Amino acid sequence: MLVHADAYAREQAEERRFHEEMDALHGTGGTDILSAEATPLPPPPPSRPRGSRWSRWSDAIRQDLGFAVRGLVRAPGFALLAALTLALGVGANGAVFSVLDRLFGQPPAGLRAPDDLRRLYLEFPDHPFDPGMVFPFFNYPAYSAVDAALDEGPRMAGWTPSRERRFEGADGEFTARTAWVTHDYFDVLGVLPHRGRLFGPDEEGVATPRPVAVISHGFWERAYSSDPGALGRTFRMDSTTFTIIGVAREGFGGLDLSYTDVFLPLNTFPAPGQLGLPWYESIGNYLHVVVRGGEGLDPQLSERATAGFARQVLPEGRAPDSTAVVLPGSIIAARGVGAEAGTDAANQAVSLSMRMAGVSVMVLLIAGANLAGLLLVRSARRRHEIAVRRALGVSKGRLAWQLATEGLLLTGLALVVAVPLAGWGGATLRRLLLPDVHWAGGALDVRAVVAAALSAAAVGLLAALTPTLQSWWGTVGMGLRSGGPRGGRTGSLLRSGLLAAQAALAVVLLGGAGLFLESLQNVAAIRLGFDVDELAWVAVRGDGADELGLQAELAARLESVSGVFGAALASAVPMFGSSGTQVAAEGRDSVPDLGPGEYPSYNTVSPEFFAVTGMGLLAGRTFEAGDVDAVVLSQFMAEAFWPGESALGKCLYLGDPPGPCQEVVGIVENSRRFGIMDDPTQKYYRPRRADHTGGYVLLRVDPSRWTSIAAAVRAETVDRWGARNVDIRRMPDALEPQLRPWRLGAQLFTAFGLLALLVTVVGVYSVMAYAVSQRTHEMGVRVALGAGLRAILRLVVGEGLQVVAVGVAVGLAAALALGRLVESLLYGVSPNDPRALATAAAVLLLTGALASLVPGWRAGRVDPARTLREE
Amino acid sequence: MSATGGSGPDLLPGTLDMLILHVLHEGSLHGYGIAQRLEDASGGVLTVPRGSLYPALERLLKKGWTTARWDTSHTGRRARFYTITPSGSRRLESKQADYERMTGAIARVMSGA
């Protein structure tokens, strides 16, 4: 009957499997303790060796470490997953830390005793628009008045924030970030020369231009290849030729967040003055101010400086704002009074960085919870072993230490991955978040590495101790008895709790990503009053640029460029400049008050302007050739001047004394003054006359062909005026800096959200895989009883989803509570936006289900006979 | 043949074969069923470990005292059912006689002690 030995063996095996299944099904049959999973036992605890306490300790540590290493080598998949998870979290934190540290923690490089320096700000408690406004600029009359008031006390210096400027050198044209500084700037800051000399008394007189230049060490390296012969070389800006007299010490690049390449004496500052006065007697606010030697007496410093400010001499008998207060603040730009960082965009980037810190801590928490979950799973697998060792007399403390050693080893592994990750991430964040900021040193400095190591150690140790704490609750007998299938209830609760916490944090981060994406969409969709994508402009400077009829001729030539749909002339580009004058209106005793010195702004335009910009006509008509005393108003201005009635046909009188009647012939879409987030402004358009010179040629272009259009436009203009006098720009590029913070917010939150999702999915997968592996037996029985793959999948995925769903619910509640923290960074979307939150919840549930699918599928494919035999 | 239950008493040699044949005398059964019947009938005293049961079943099969066929169990799973043969029945009868003689002897020794 039994012909082949193989067939015989197979038959026997199957028969026994059946028996086992039946045992399992009915709960009959015993567990043979001898057949339980054979786990290699660790070396027994050392019998107290003689010798010093230290040698005992080091022996124990070496032993634990060896034990931990062997344990991890035996489970490389686990080790890899755990280390990678933690590395992601730590890397993200290191990256964000390196950015924040530069913004908030470190003074600009290259200064002597930076703690002794203070920036000065102006506070206007009674400002008509913005009471309590803090302003970072001083005009020169105020600067010199304050300087005089601080006489024999703290020393003061000023500088204009650095901007890109074009120069013409011996080898052609170049751009460099340039600042104009007072003669004692380097002296007050304590900056030493690397070569040559820096500014001094020779550069003092503000009215006497002295065309010399100091360049930064970085610029010297970059532009002059560190050539000592750079001293004495010259470059030109407009009609002034500057001679390089010195190179500043290495690292120093000014006090702004952006690096300054070229320093020029303030007396060469090319700003136009007002009312026929030179700039240094006008009220243009140009200067940032720093003082040395406040010696911590900020109130006194403030008092003296404020008194000085009030004594400034202003043109035309204007009085300085008597309510203004001079406030000392930190020289770390991002920590300045009112967190001033130069521009609104930089401000937003700074506050975004702070939110990123919170977000990256969340990612770290998720990673920590994940690691704890993985370690729990692992320790649950080793319950039996642990119980045996406890029974063998290993103390609880020693056991805890051994478990912790493994966690710390994993942390070390994670750090190996995390440190380069943090360096890369930090560099990326810097480039994205603050591209113009000068970063002294690489992204990965000692502080960032230490911060990463500390955060990793904290999280890793906590995670490593979790199973230990759990094991402390257990008793020896419990572990030995239940070495089998049913794991401890506390263990599974803790695992589920950790998993739910990860899901909750991931929901918060993904919800945040959704909010930022919606904000970005909303901001990008703001109608600015003209067609942004199709608008480009050309400006010509230099000799002959004011030639009569030049712009018209240029416009006619550019109109024929392929891809250009039309050309118009305007005195200003929308949102990039405006002029104003006093306005009176027919039938109105007064016009809407915009504040002292504020008037509605105007733009003088050719008739094609409205078609070229795409600015929509709402009533009346736009200009025709031959219009002289006609105006077109923005809707906002029309409604402000003639509320409740039509402005068409009414008269506007411009100037002081008022000129002739300018008839309102049309009303067009609202536009904004400078910022895309600004409110609509009072704006009107006047016809450009044939005798107008200067201004811009606006082009309506096919955006998809911009590259070739720009090349053609350049070719048409450059040979006549030279490259350095022609400026060709596109509106979308010009507005990009304003959109960037929104885009960044969306990008960064999305990146961190996805990172959180990834870590959470790994967590769900590993915990479900473990749970299923612990229940292989049960699954085998279910399969034996006829449960199909679908039923098993439903079971496993359902259980995974339950945990994730609890986390999602908690996460939604947390997101609702945390919403107000990001509210100021959102636009047109509530921080409790149901769409963003629902999407986040759905994504998490879906990926949670997917992550449990694989273990579920494996469970469904369990070979019941084999699993039951393995029992 | 010595068979050791997880917690049950030692069986006399050859007793397990007799018990199996006895159970099969009432009808065909698979190995698991035999083990359960033995346990039930003994009031839980006799637990037959698989390591003893299946060698015993194999032995009975080889001696021709039982036959085996694969069939479907009531749970729908394939199982090997054992049936006692006429020679198996004869063997059971003779073993039963041996057994009674033996237990009687033991009982006498124990009570007389």
HADDOCK unambig.tbl for C-alpha pairs under 7 A between the chains (distance, minus, plus):
assign (segid A and resid 15 and name CA) (segid B and resid 79 and name CA) 6.52 0.50 0.50
assign (segid A and resid 15 and name CA) (segid B and resid 80 and name CA) 6.59 0.50 0.50
assign (segid A and resid 18 and name CA) (segid B and resid 79 and name CA) 6.84 0.50 0.50
assign (segid A and resid 19 and name CA) (segid B and resid 32 and name CA) 5.22 0.50 0.50
